Amino acid sequence: MTHMVVGVFDDYERTGDSIIRLKEVGFDNNQLSLIGLDNDDPETLERYTGDEEIESDISDSIGGLSGAVATHLDYLSEAEVSGVGHVLLSGPVADSLSSSKYFRGEALGGLLEAFKDIGFKENSSIKYSDLINDGRAIIFVFSNEKSDQEIIDIFNEFGALETDSLENNIIENY
């Protein structure tokens, strides 16, 4: 059975380093998904910090997600999500999320409902939408069960705040 391993980061440079290492050991862009706030965006930064005066300091210390990962992924999309701000996305999970009516703003609910709409369980939907709202970047890796520990080790090497391993019944046709 296919699994999904999830890594949560608060340092975008380390997020990018994790993606590089995952690709070095054989994972490709079809197995990697990334979702996080675009902290280079001034409106998102103001919402995130609540203080216009420290926006540039936060941007410098957090580092922009787009700058940290853009050259390591086939593509990086940006979307405006109601109540969240500008979100950067890449990969199969991102593709599924961006097709959700909740994500596109056609229905109320934002990221929480979009995660549920594509098949995440409620507790995972709440957890991951809250983490993104709090400025974390999340990497989702599709793997087989034998690769789970290797991915977790890579995430931990680069300072993941937490990791999860989920059975993949989330994204159809993967």
N, C-alpha and C positions, 0 to 999 in steps of 0.2 A: 504494500500500500504506500502511496505517496504521502509524505509528511510535509508540514510547513514548520520551519524553525523561525522564530521571531526574536530579533534583537532590538533593544530600546537604547538610544543614545542621547546624551545631552551635549556632546561635543561633535560638531559637524565634521571637523577634520578627521577625527577618529572614525566617524561614520564612513567617510570616503576611504580611509585606510582599510577598513573592514571589507568594503566592496572590492578594493584592489586585491586583497589577500584571497577572498573567495574566488575571484576570477583566476588568480594564479594557481589555485588548487583544482580548477576545472569546472567551476560553476559558470554558466553563461547568462546573458541578459534575459533569456526566456525563463530562467529560474529565479531571478532576483527582482524584487519589487522594493520601492522606496517611497515613503510618504513622510512629509514634514512641512512645517511652516517655512515660508520664504522670509527669513529674517533680514534680507536685504531690502525688503519693501517697507518704506517708512510708516504706512498705516498699520501694517502688521506689527512692527516694532513698537509703535505707540500703544497698541492694544495689549501687547505682550508685557511691556514694562510699566505702562500707566504713567510714564513720565517722559515728556518730550526732551528734557535736558540731558537724559542719559542714553538716548537712543543710539548715538554713535558709539559710545563706550560699550553698550551691549552688543551692537553689531560687530565691533572689533573683537570682543572677547568670545562671543559665541561663534563668530565666523559665519558667513553666508552658506547656507546649504547648497545653493546652486554652484558656487565656486568650488566647494569641496568635492562635489560628486559629478559635475556635468561631463567632464572628460572621460569618465569611467563607465558611462552608461550609453546605450544606443540613442536614447532620447530622454528629455526631461521636460515634462509639461507643467504648466502653471494653471491653476483654476482659482477663482474667487468663490469661497464657500461661506455662505451666510453664517454669521456669528463666530467665524473662525478667522477669516482673512485670506491672504494668498497662500495657497498650499502648492507645494511642488510634488510631482508624482512621476513614477516610472515603473514599468513592468506589468505583469499580468494582474496583480491585485489592484494596482492603480487603474488599469484599463477597465476592470470590472466596476470599480468604485465610480469612475467618471461616467459610466453609462447609467448609473442609478438616478432615478428621478429626484431623489432627495439631494444628491450631490449637485445635480444640475440646477437645483433651485425650483424645480417644477412642483415640489411638495415640501412642506415644512419638516425639518428634522436634521438637516445638515449631516455631518460625518457619522453621528451615532446611528441614525436611521439608514444611511448608505451602507455602513458595515453590516447591519442586520439584513438589509435588502439583498446583499450578495451572498448571504449564507453564514455569516459569523453568528455564533451564539450570543445571546444578550449580554452576558457578563464580559465576554471578549470585546463586544462592540462598545460597551461603556468604557472599558479599560483603555482600548486603543484610541478612541476618540478623545478621551480625557488627556491621555499622554500627548497627543498631537496638539491639543488646545494649550497644554502647558509648555509647548515649545520643544518637545522631544522629536527626534527623527526615529522612524521605525523601518527596519529592513526585514522583509519577509523573504525566506528562501525555500523554494520547493526542493525536496530531497527525498531519498529513500531512507528508511529507518536507520540503515547502517551509517549514513553520513551525518545523522543528527548531532552526535557528540563532537565530530570534527568542526561543524559549524558553530556549535556552542563554545568550543575552545577558542575559535577565531574571534567570536564576539567578545568573550571574556578577555582575551589578549589585548583588545583595543578598548577596553573599559566600558563595556555594555553595562547599563544600570540594572538590566534584568534580561532574562531570556525565557522563552517558552517553546515547547514542542507540541504541535497540534497535528492530529490526523487531518489530512486534507479532504474534507468533503465540502470545502468552501467554494472553490472555483470549478465550475463545470468544465469538462473537456480539457482538463490539463493532464 
